[in-house]
């Protein structure tokens, strides 16, 4: 599980505008997907929250750039509408 809420990523958002925050969140997601690929981890859940849906859409745009993975809404009972589950398929 990777929580992309900005308060989980940095000690303070002072001096960060909305674009900088989104960029930091997406960079974190990219690092985590790359790590999962390297370590052959099969599943990652990104917690992005509901909000206006900007982070969720940008996250999914990022994930579409990767081969060998699929993504979808994570379990509603556990996360509500605020998370995306990623399944990675390892190359043989």
Secondary structure, 3 states (H helix, E strand, C coil): CEECCHHHHCCCCCCCCHHHHHHHHHHHHHHHHHHHHHCCCCEEEEECCCCCCHHHHHHHHHHCCCCCEEEEECCHHHHCCCEEEEEECCCC
